[in-house]
Amino acid sequence: MTFDVAVIGLGAMGSAALYHLARRKARVVGFDRFQPGHERGSSHGSTRIIRLGYFEHPSYVPLLRRAYELWRELEAASGRRLMTITGIAEIGHPESALVRGTLASSRLHDLPHEVLDAGELMRRYPAFHLPNDFVGVVQPDGGFLEAEPGVQTHLDLARAAGANIHHNRRVLAVEPGGNGVRIVTDDGAIDAGTAIVAAGPWIKTLLPDLPVDLHVTRQAVLWTQSQNDALFRPGSFPVFMIETGHGIHYGFPLHGADGVKIAKHHHSGEIVDPETCHRQVTADDEKIVRDVISQYLPAANGKLLNAKTCLYTMSPDEHFVIDRLPGSPQIIAASPCSGHGFKFAPVIGETLTDLAMTGATANDISRFRLTRLPGN
């Protein structure tokens, strides 16, 4: 059987693309070498932050507005709660990249926000212990997403809409030819008109000719026991990001039984091979996070309840890569990556579907084209 579109990689982005393709009645097949909910990539770990005032660049805000709409539509279609709004506090020195960038996006796009000094922040959120010269940009629309359920919901609805899904099936090659593409797997080959490759840290393995220097880094996430749960419950505590001399850390209110989830964005910057990287959290990993917890969030500095590793797939400028493979326009490379992509999954899925089915999209992805990068 020949398919209209094949999706390789069924994490956050691939599962969303599969769903949007199937609901538009495309003949679509999806492949993933692992089971849903696996912990070898970038789409696990219970929760992900969603936020509107985007410090990385204001151009992401329209995509985020659409992402919020699509997460709500997914909730309505599935009957599952996938997004919880808690507000977000983005904290640091007034001249920090986090605070300046968040304010720039919020002001340009007229997003609701407050700027609070350290004293006001600590009165509102007593769990924080902040230097006097810190400020926080507080936005009411921030919150968190359910990570594994978000992926599973896209997969479930895609299957219900007719998608052909294969887990535990490894793709060995993506071979362009004529007007289509052949997907070679460890259990045979199939043909499709278009391939979307959303394989996370394995994208360069499958697309060695992709002209971008992507590298994979290892991250660590901790869940710690709070010393006062009342300080960290949703309604009393927001999702947060804080930039200090240690870098940018982020965290969540209590959710489930695992404690307070906290991590460092970009962690140690350790570049790894996704096939062989060490997946246990070490004492050094824990210290990278504890150094900030103990100083700025001491009530969360309880015993370690859980810890996991995940992977970031980093582009040179830390922006996404979404484009057709040069010389092979029937292959779409999707690496919405660099550790800040999950929240965009439904709008990226919609965008990839547009590109595969019509060749164009109304969503502005000009920042993600290969032509922005040196050598392209």
N, C-alpha and C positions, 0 to 999 in steps of 0.2 A: 504493500500500500504506500502511496505517496501522500505526504502531508503538505499542507500549506506552510506551516511553520513548525520548526523543532526548537524547543527551549532546552538548553544544557545548563544544569545547575538549578535546583529548586529550593534555594534558600529564600530570603526575603524578597529579592528582586525577581528571581525566576518564577517563584510561585505566583507573585502578583501578575507578571506578564502572562503566565498560563491562564489565569483566571480571566483577565480582560480579553485575551484572544478567544477563549472558549465562549464567553458570553456574547461575543460578536459573531459567533457561528463559524469561526475558522476551524479547519481540520488541523488540530494541534496535538503534538506529542511532546512530553517532557521526560528528561532523564536526570537522575541524580545517583551518584555512586554510593550514597549512604541512605539510612532511614531518616524520616522526618524527626526533628528534634535532636539530631546528633550534635556533638560538641567539638567537632573538628574544624569548624569554619567560623562564621561571624554572625550567626542568626540565633544564638542560644543565650541563656543567662537570665531568664525570667522577665526582665523589663528593659525598656529603652526610653530615653527622654524624647519628648516632642515639644518643640518651642517655635515661636513665630519670629521673635526678634533675633535674627541670625547674625552672630558676630563674624562668621566666616566671610560673608559678603551679602549686601542687600539684595542682589539679584536672585537669591534663593527664596525670598519671601513669597512671591506669587506662586511658586511651586508648593510651598508649605501651605498656603491657603487652600490650594486644590487638594493637597494631601489630607488636611483635616476633613474636608468634605467627603473624600473617598473612604477614609477610615469610618466615618459615621455611616456612610452608605453600606459598607461591609458589615458593620454591626447590625444594621437594620435587616440586611439580607440573611444574616446567619442567626440572629437572635442571641449573639454572644457579646459580652462587654469586652472590648479590646482597648479602650482608651479611658484613662482617668485623669481629670483635670484637677490639679492641686495648686496651680500657680508655680512660677519659677523665680528664684532669686539668683542673679548672676553678679558675683561679688568680686571686688578687687580694688586696687588703687585706681583713682579716677583716670589715670593715664594708661592703665593696663589695656592690652589688646582686647580682652574679653569685655570690659566695660565700654571702652570707646566704640568697638564694633557693634555691640548690642544697641547702644544708643543711636549710632548712625542708621542702622536698619530700622529701629523703632520710629525715629523721627522722619526718615524718608518716606516710610509707608504708613505713617500716622497710626501706629499701633498703640493701644492702651498700655501705659507703663507709669511707674513711679520711680523716682530716684531717692533712696533713703540713705542717710548717713549711718555710721556704724552703730551709734546708740539706738537709733530708731529700728534698725534691723534686729538688734538683740532684744529689744523690747517686744517686737512682733514675733520673733523666732528665738526664744531664750536658749535653744540648744547651741547657737553659735557663740564663739568667743573671738572677737575681731579687734584688730588694731584700730585706733581712733581715726586714722586717715583713710580707712577703707569706706567704700560706698557699695550700694547694691542697686541694680536695676531689677525691679520686681514687676513681672508681667502676669496678668491673671490667666492667660490662655495656656501657659505651660502645664505639662503633666507627663504622664508616662503611658507607654504602650505595653501590652502583653506580648512578649517576643515570640515564644514558640506557638502559642495559640493564634497569633497573627498569621504566621506562616501556614499553620495547619488549616485555618479557615479559608485562606486563598486556595489551598489544595483541594479541600473538600468541595468548595463551590465550583472550582474548575472541573473536577471529576463529574459533579452533578450536571454540569453544562455540556459534557461530552468529551472532555480532554482525556487523552490516552496517557497514562502516567506510569513510569517505570522507575522504581527505587532499587537500590542495590544493583545498579547496572552502570558499569563504568564506560564512559565515552573515551575511545582511544584516539580518534582523529575526526576533524571537521574538514571535509574535502570539497572545495568549490569545483563546479564543473558545469559548463553550459550555462543554463539559466537557473540552476538550482545548486543544491549542496547535498553531499552524502555524509551521513553520520555513522561512523564506524564504531561499534561497541564491542564489548567482550562477549556478546551474544548475538552477533550478526550486525547487519547494516540496514539503515532505512534512508529514503530519499525525501527531501523537502524542498519547497521553493525558496524558503528563507530559514536561516538559523540565527537564533538569539543566544549568544554565549554569555551567561551570567554565572560563571563558575567561581567567583570570588578569588581566593588565593591561587587557584589552579588555572586562571584565565590565560596566563602566558604559556603554560604547558600546552594548552589546546590551540592557542593562537600565537605561535612563536614569531610570526611576522607582524604582530601588532606593534606599531612603531611608537611605543611609549615605555619608559623605564619604570615599571611597577616593581615595588619590593614589598615583601610581607614582613610585618612585625608582630611580635608576641606581646599580648596584653595579659594583665591579671586583675581580677575583680574579687573583692572581699565582701562578706556579709558578717558584721560584728554584732555582738549583743549590746543593746543599749543599757545604760544605767538608770534610765527613766523613760519608759515607753511612752508616757503621756507627751513628752517633748517631740516625739517623732511620728506621731500618728498623722495621716492625711487630715487636713483641716488645721492642724497645729504646725505642720512642717511642710515646706515645699520641696519639689525637686530643686536641685541647686547645682551651680558651677562656681568654682572659686579659683581665682588666679593668684598665686603667691610666688615667692622665690623658688618654690618647688615645682612650678608649672601649673597646669590647670587640672584640678580634680573635680569630680562630679559625684552626685549621690541622690538618694531617693528616700522618701518616707518609708515607714514600716509597711510591708506588703507580704502577706503570707507568714510563714513561720521561720524564715531564714534570717531575720534581723535587718539591720541597716546596711543597704548595699552602697559601697563606695569604691571608686577606682580613680586612677590617674589617666587622663587622656594622653595617649602615646606612651604611657608607662616608661620603660627604660630605653625605648627605641631599638631594641634588639632585633636585628634582621634574621629571619629564620627561613627554613625550607618547610612548607606545610606538611610534607611527607614524614619528616624526621624530627620536628621540633619537640622540645620537652614540654609536656602538658601538665605537669604538676606545679602547684604554687609553692615557691620556696620561701625561706625566711627572708631573703633579700627582697623578693617580690612584696612580701607583707610589709617590710620596713618602708618601702617607697610610699605606701598608702598610710601606714601608721604615723609617719612623721607629720602628716597634715592633720589626721584625725586628732592626735593628741594635743596639737596646738590650737586648732580652730574649731574642733567639734568634740570636746573632751567627753561629753556624755555618751558618745557613741564608741568610746575606746574600750569596750568590753572584750570578752573572749571571742576568738574566731569561731564562728558557727559554720561557715562554708566558704569555699574559694574555688574559682574556676579560671581557666585561661581561655582566651579567644584570639582571633587573628584580625589585624588590620591589613588591608591591601592598599598601599600608599602610592598615589601618583606624585610626580615631582612638585606640583604646586598645591597639592592636597585638595584639589577640586575633582569632580567626577570625570569619568571618561565614558561617553556615550556617542558612538559613531559607527559608521560602516567601515569594514576593513578595507584599506586602500587596495585597489585592484580586484577586490571581491565584494561588490556591493550587496550580494545576497547574504553576507554574514554581518550581523550587527554585534559589536562588542559592547557589553554593558558592565562597567565597573564603577558603580556609584558608591564610592569607597572612602578611604582615608579616615575611617572611624566615625563618620557622621552621616551615614546613609540610611539606616534602617527606617527612620521616621518617614522617608520619602517613598517607601516601597509601593504604595498603591498608585501614586502619580507617575513613578518610573514605569510601573507595569502598564499603565495607560499610554505613556509616551512610547514605549517599545512596541506596543500593539499598533499605535498609529504608524510608526515607521515601517513596521513589517507589512501592514495591510494597505496603506495608502502612500507611503514614501515621505510623508510630512506630518508634522504635529503642531498644534496650536500652542503647546507648552514651550516656553523659551528655554532651549537647551544649548544656546550658542556658546555659553561659557564652557561647555563640556566637550566641544569638538576637538579632534586631534590637531587641527591646524593652529591651535593656540600654543602648542608645545614646540620647543626647539627641534629643528630637523623636519618639521612637517609643513 
